[in-house]
Amino acid sequence: MENNDTVKLLIECNSGIKMGEDAIKKVLPRTKSRDMREALESTKNTHASLADEAHAELKNAGAATKDPHPIARMMSGMKIRTKMMMNPSDKTVAHLMTDGCDMGIKSIYSYLNEYPKASRASVDIAKRLIASEEYLEAKMRKHL
């Protein structure tokens, strides 16, 4: 690994991927629309692939992955459960997912700016993560 920025960027990407995967796993069983389910599955698969790449890069650097902050994970789970209990619909799923995607996109862009010396490979992983989030967000819009 070239530098500390690379490790920090990959750690944050991996943490964000885990948050996204957790959210998708929570809403997927309640999703009725086939189109929405397919978009969620596709994003989940892309995230898993990106997580594998980030993990391999971190392992090569002798660094460990990082789980999302427990409070952030808990708050996300509570928000999903509460909103789905109040209105268990695809529209609710779409709102939750677009909000999550938007937060993820902003976070990753922030980390790209914070770690300007990150390697080209780690920046590529971050940009593909952003693209995956943008894809899901776009797919969810028609269900809002």
C-alpha positions in Angstrom: 0.0 0.0 0.0 1.3 3.4 -0.9 0.3 5.4 2.0 -1.9 6.0 5.0 -4.6 7.8 2.9 -5.1 4.6 1.0 -5.7 2.6 4.1 -8.0 5.2 5.6 -10.1 5.5 2.4 -10.4 1.7 2.1 -11.5 1.4 5.7 -14.2 4.0 5.3 -15.4 2.5 2.0 -15.6 -0.9 3.6 -17.5 0.5 6.6 -20.0 2.2 4.3 -20.5 -0.9 2.2 -21.4 -2.8 5.4 -24.0 -0.1 6.3 -25.5 -0.4 2.9 -25.5 -4.2 3.0 -27.2 -4.2 6.4 -29.9 -1.8 5.2 -30.6 -3.8 2.0 -30.8 -7.1 4.0 -33.4 -5.5 6.3 -35.7 -4.2 3.5 -35.3 -6.9 0.9 -37.8 -9.4 2.5 -40.4 -6.7 2.6 -40.0 -5.6 -1.0 -42.9 -6.4 -3.2 -41.9 -5.0 -6.6 -39.8 -7.4 -8.7 -37.9 -4.4 -10.3 -37.1 -3.0 -6.9 -36.0 -6.4 -5.6 -33.7 -6.9 -8.6 -32.1 -3.5 -8.1 -31.5 -4.2 -4.4 -30.1 -7.6 -5.2 -27.8 -6.2 -7.9 -26.5 -3.5 -5.5 -26.0 -6.0 -2.7 -23.9 -8.2 -5.1 -21.9 -5.2 -6.3 -21.3 -4.1 -2.7 -20.1 -7.6 -1.8 -17.7 -7.6 -4.6 -16.3 -4.2 -3.7 -16.0 -5.3 -0.1 -14.0 -8.3 -1.2 -11.7 -6.0 -3.2 -11.3 -3.4 -0.3 -10.7 -6.2 2.2 -8.0 -7.8 0.0 -6.3 -4.4 -0.4 -6.4 -3.8 3.3 -5.0 -7.3 4.0 -2.1 -6.6 1.6 -1.4 -3.5 3.6 -1.6 -5.3 6.9 -4.6 -3.3 8.0 -7.9 -4.5 9.3 -11.4 -3.6 8.2 -13.6 -1.5 10.4 -17.2 -2.1 11.3 -19.6 0.8 11.1 -19.9 2.7 14.4 -22.3 0.7 16.6 -24.6 3.7 17.3 -24.8 4.5 13.6 -25.7 0.8 12.8 -28.3 0.8 15.6 -29.9 4.1 14.6 -30.1 2.9 11.0 -31.8 -0.3 12.0 -34.2 1.5 14.3 -35.2 3.9 11.5 -35.8 1.1 9.0 -37.9 -1.0 11.5 -39.9 2.1 12.6 -40.7 3.3 9.1 -41.5 -0.1 7.9 -43.8 -0.8 10.8 -45.6 2.5 10.2 -46.0 2.0 6.4 -44.7 -1.4 5.1 -44.7 -0.4 1.4 -42.3 -0.2 -1.5 -42.6 3.5 -1.3 -41.2 3.4 2.2 -38.4 1.2 1.0 -37.6 3.6 -1.8 -37.5 6.6 0.7 -35.2 4.7 3.1 -32.9 3.5 0.3 -32.6 6.9 -1.5 -31.8 8.6 1.9 -29.2 6.0 2.6 -27.7 6.2 -0.9 -27.5 10.0 -0.6 -25.7 9.7 2.7 -23.3 7.1 1.4 -22.5 9.1 -1.7 -21.8 12.3 0.3 -19.6 10.3 2.8 -17.5 8.7 0.1 -17.0 12.0 -1.7 -16.0 13.5 1.6 -13.4 10.8 2.2 -12.1 11.1 -1.3 -11.4 14.8 -0.6 -10.1 14.0 2.9 -7.6 11.5 1.6 -6.2 13.0 -1.6 -3.0 10.8 -1.6 -4.9 7.6 -1.7 -3.8 5.1 -4.4 -5.5 4.9 -7.7 -6.8 1.4 -6.9 -8.5 2.6 -3.7 -10.0 5.7 -5.4 -11.3 3.4 -8.1 -13.1 1.3 -5.5 -14.5 4.4 -3.9 -15.8 5.7 -7.3 -17.4 2.3 -8.1 -19.0 2.4 -4.7 -20.4 5.8 -5.5 -21.6 4.6 -8.9 -23.4 1.6 -7.2 -25.1 3.9 -4.8 -26.1 6.3 -7.6 -27.5 3.3 -9.6 -29.7 2.2 -6.7 -30.8 5.7 -5.9 -31.9 6.2 -9.5 -33.8 2.8 -9.6 -35.6 3.7 -6.4 -36.9 7.1 -7.6 -39.7 5.6 -9.6 -41.1 4.0 -6.5 -41.2 7.3 -4.5 
